Structures are given as C-alpha cells and as structure tokens.
C-alpha cells in the first residue's frame, strides 16, 4: 500500500506559511544570485553589462519565480495550482490586453513624469535624499543594460527586463501574495491594492511609485477577472517589452526621453486623450467579460476565495 504524504503546509496556519514564503524568497534569491555570480564570472567581467544581465536573470528566477512555485507545491503538491498557473482564460482577454498595453504607455509616462516632480517637506530632506540616491542607482543599472544598441542585446534585454520579471513578479505578487492578502483581509479589492502597494514599494523607485502602483492594481484585477495568472503575465511582459523597445529605438536615434515632459511632444494632448479613452473602454470590456460568475468551475472560485 502506497503511503500518501500530505502537503507540507497541511496543518500549518497562515502566519507560518507566510514565514516560509519569506524564507523561500530570501533563500532562493541568495542561492540563485550566488550561482549567477559564480557562473557569470566564467563568461563576463564583473563590471560588464553582460554580467549584470546574467545575475539579474538568475536573481529574478530565484527571488520571485522559484519561491512562488515552491509555495504552491508546499500548499497542495502542485507547482501551478495556488498561483492559477493551471487555469486558462478566454482568448478575448489576451486580445484586449495587447491593445491596452500599447495605449497604457503614454498614460504611464505622463504619470511617471508627474510623480518625478514630487518634493517632500523640508523635515523629510534625509528621506528624499535617500530616495534620490536609490533612483540614481537604479537609473545607472538601467542605463548600463540599455546602453548597447545592438539587436542581439535588445533581445537579451527583452528576456532579462521583460520576460523573466513578468513570470517571476506575477507568480509571486499576483499569484501568491494577492491570494494570501485575500485570506487575511477577506476582500478581493483590498488584497489587490495592498499587493499593488507592496509590488510598487519593493522596486525602490519612489519617483515612479504611483504609476507602478496603478499598474500593479491593473495586473491584480486582470487575475481577479480572468482567474488565470497567464493574463497578468502576458500584460506585464507586453508593458515591459514595449517600454524596452521604445528606449532601444530612442537610444538608436539619439533621443533622450528620461527627463522629458510627455506633454511637450508634438500631438501629445490628443494622444493622451485617446489613450485614456481606450484604457477606459478596454477595462470596461475586461470587467464585462470577467469569468468571476461565468466560469463553470466551482473549484476556481473556491481556490481564490479560500486558499
């Protein structure tokens, strides 16, 4: 008679599960980053962009993707269950988010520019200085990664800056942390916004906090409406990929878009108006076609509501 071993989290309360998730994140990030650094030195010099891409690739897998899969396995012995990786969504969802991903870029750029103008009170000067230092540090990393205008480097950046973050961050934040927040607060919308706040804060880019918060909420609602992690993964990849492509093309043309006001661009006002209209219509259609009440699978509703 075969002995059936119960899931590791069986009998463990939510607090203990969260502690293990934190350990999975810290352990995964440490182990994968160490592996990336050691193997990267065999191919690249330590101060090269190639080494940075290599270590970012492994760090993202270890710090985001692997912990989410391990948490799901510990919960019910399936790596793609807790995080909705085993669920599909209607094809029209993917068509709509593809359109939205194009028109979200101008709106995010404008919100990012306004967020970048933020100034804290004089009493918080030390915090503001720290925020500026973190912003400069992250900007230097992005500049190093994006500085090469070769096509091969563009595709390497697509993997490191779009594909891997989309997989890892969505499986961890939307697929794991968001359901945990739902279990704590018993409310889907609260879980979505708290997860979006954590998602934005963890990037340590405070002058882009607001647009990233809204983007995180948008991705959270995509999971809530579609019941499939692959919808926010696709949306996240498209957003990062289009942004990477825009920066790549701008660099090849010698255009600096870092500190420019999007509203100073020719035709910016109608573009912004059209963008916000398309975004509103697209989100309405996603909400209208949500599978929350239409999908004939009590298992999915039970999964999301009572993880």
N, C-alpha and C positions, 0 to 999 in steps of 0.2 A: 504493500500500500504506500503510495507516494505521499510524503509529508508536505502539506501546503504551508509555506511560510508566509505569514501576514505581512502587509506593507510596513515599512519601518516606522511610519508615523502613526500606526494603529495604536490607539490608547493614549497618544501624546496630545496635550492641549495646544491651542493656537499659539500661545506665548512660546512654548518650547519649539514649535515648528518655525516660528519667526527667528528664534535664536539660531536654529540650524541653517535657515536660509542665509542669515548674515555670515555664518561660518563658511557656508558653501561659496559665497561671494568673495570673502577675504581669501580663503584657501585657493579657490580657482584663479583669482587674479594673481596671487603670488606665484603659484606653480606655473601657470601658463606664461606669465610675464618673464619668469626666470628662464623657462625653456626658450622663449622667443629671443631673449637677450643672448643666451649662450649659443644658440644655433645661428643667430643673426651675425655674430662676430665672425663666423666662418665664411660669410658671403659679403659683408659690408663693413666699412669702417664705422666706428662707434658714433661719429658725429655726422653721418651721411643721412640724407633723406630716405634712402633705401632701408637703412637700419631702423629708422623711425617708423616707416610703414610696416616693416616686418614685426616689430614689437607691438605696435598698435593693433595689428591683426590678431596676434595671439592674446594680447591683453583683453581685447573685446570678447573674444571667444570664451576666455577663462573667467572674466569678471561678470559677464551677462548671460551668454547663451548656455554654457555648461551648468551653472547653478540653477537656472530655470528648469532644464531637463532633469537634473538630479532631484530637485524638489518634487517635481511631478512624479518621478519614479518612486520616491520615498512615500508619496501620498497614496498611490494606488497601483504601483508597479508598472506604470505605463509612462514613457517619457513625453508623449504628445497628447496627454489627456487633460490634466489640470489646466494647461495653458491654451486649450482649444485648438491645438495643432492637428487634431484628428477630425476637425469639422470643416466642411466646405461652405461656401456662400454663393448666392445667386450671381450669375455672370454679370448682370447689370451693375452690381456693386463695383466691380473692377473697372467697368467702362466709365462709371461716374467719377470714381476717384482719380482716374487717369486725366479726365478733363479738369477736375478740381485742382490737381497737382500743378497744372500749368498756370491757372489763374490765381492760385494762392501765393505764388512767388512775389508778385508786385505788392500785395497786401502785407505780407510778412516783411518785405524790405522797408515799407513805409513805417510799420510799427517798430521795426528794429531801429530805424533812424530816430524816431521819436524817443524810444527807450534809451538810446545812446546819449540823448541830451539831458538825461536825468542828473540832477545835482542834489546831494544830501545836505542837511543843515550843517552849519559850521561845527556844531558839537560832535558830529559824526565824521569829522575830517579823516581820522585814522582809518575808519572802516572804508571810506570812499577811496583812500589811497591804496588800501589793500585790494579793493575791487578793481581798481585801475591796473595794478600790477598783475593780477590774475588775468585780466583782459589782454594785456600786452603779451603775457606769456603764452596764452592760447593763440593769440594772433600770430606770434612768431612761429608756433608749431604749424599752423595752417599755411602760413607763407612759405615755410620750408617744404611742406608737402606739395603745394600747388605751384611752386616756382618754376618747375620744369615744363616746357611747352611741347614735349614730345607726345605723340599719340599713345605710345606704349605706356607712358607714365600716367596719362589720363585714364586709361583702363585700369591700371593698378590702383589709382586713387578711387575709381568707382567701386572697386572691391573693398578697399580699406575704409573709405569715408561714406559709402552708401549701402552696399550690400551687407557687410558684417554688422554695422551699427543697427541697420533695420531689423535683422534677425535677432541679434542679441538683446537690444534695448526693448523691442516689442515683446519678446518672450519673457523677459524679466519684469518689465514695468506693467504692460497691459495684460500679459498672460499670467503673471504670478502675483505681483504686488497689488494690482487692482482687485482681483478676487479676494485677496486677504483683507484689503480695506473694506470690501463689501461685507465680509464676515464680521468685521469689527463694528462697523457703523450701521449695518443693516439697510443701507440706502445706496442705490446704484450711482446716483448723481454725485453724492458726497465722495464715494470711492473714486469716481472718475477724476474729480477736481483735486483731491488730495494726492492721487497718483501723479497727476499732471504737475502739481507743485513740486513733488519730490523729483520728478523727471527733469524739470527745468533747473532746480537748485543744484542737482548733482553734477551738472555740466560746469558749474563755477564760472559762468559767463553772464555776469549780472546785468550788463548793458544790452543783453538780448533776452532777459528773463521773461518779459511779458509776451513777446511773440512765441517763445518756446513753450510757455505755459499754455497759451491758447492752442498751439499745435498739439501739445500733449493731450489736452481735453478733446480735441477733434479726433485724435487717434483712439482715445478711450471710448468715445461714442461710436466709432466705427466698430470696435469689438462688441460693444453693448448691442448695437443694432444688427450686426451680421452674425454673431456667435461663432466667428472664425478668426483666429489670430492672423490668418494669411491676408486678410483685408488691411488691417493697420500695417502689417509688414510691407505689403505692396505700396501703400500710400507713403510710408516712411522712406522706402527705397526711392520712389519717384521724386519725392521732395528733395532728398539729399543728392540724388543723381542729377536732377535738373540744376540745382544750385551749383554743383561741381562743374557741370558743363558750362554754365554761364560764366563762372570765374575763369575757367580754362580758356574760353573764347575771348573773354575780355583781356586776359593776360597776353594772348597771342596778338591781339590788336593793339596792345599797349594802353589799354583803358583802365584807369584806377577807379573801382566802384566802391572801395571800402568806406570812405567818409562822405560820399556824395549824397545829396538830398534827392531821393527818387522823384520828388515833385519838380525838380529842376530840369528833368529830362523832357525833350520835345514830345508833346502829346500825352504827358503823364496823367493829366486830370481825367480825360476820357478813358484811359487805360485803367485807372484806379476805380472809376465808377463801374465800368464793365466788369472788372474783377470782382468787386463786392456783390454785384448783381448775380453773376454766375455762381459765386460761392453760396449765396443765399438760396438760389434755386437748386443747386446741387445737394446741399444739406437737406433741403426740404424733401427732395426725391429719395434720399437715403433714409430719412425718417419715415417717409410714407411707405417705403418698401421694406421696412425693417422686418426681421424674421422673429422678433420677440414673441408675437402672438400667432404667427402664421406657420411656423415650422412644426411639423407633426413629430416632435421628439421630446417627450417629457423628460428624457434623460438629460438633454441640454439645459432646459430650464432648471431642473433640479441641480445640475452641476454648477450653474452660475450662481444660483440663489443660496445653495447650501454646501459650498465647498468645505 
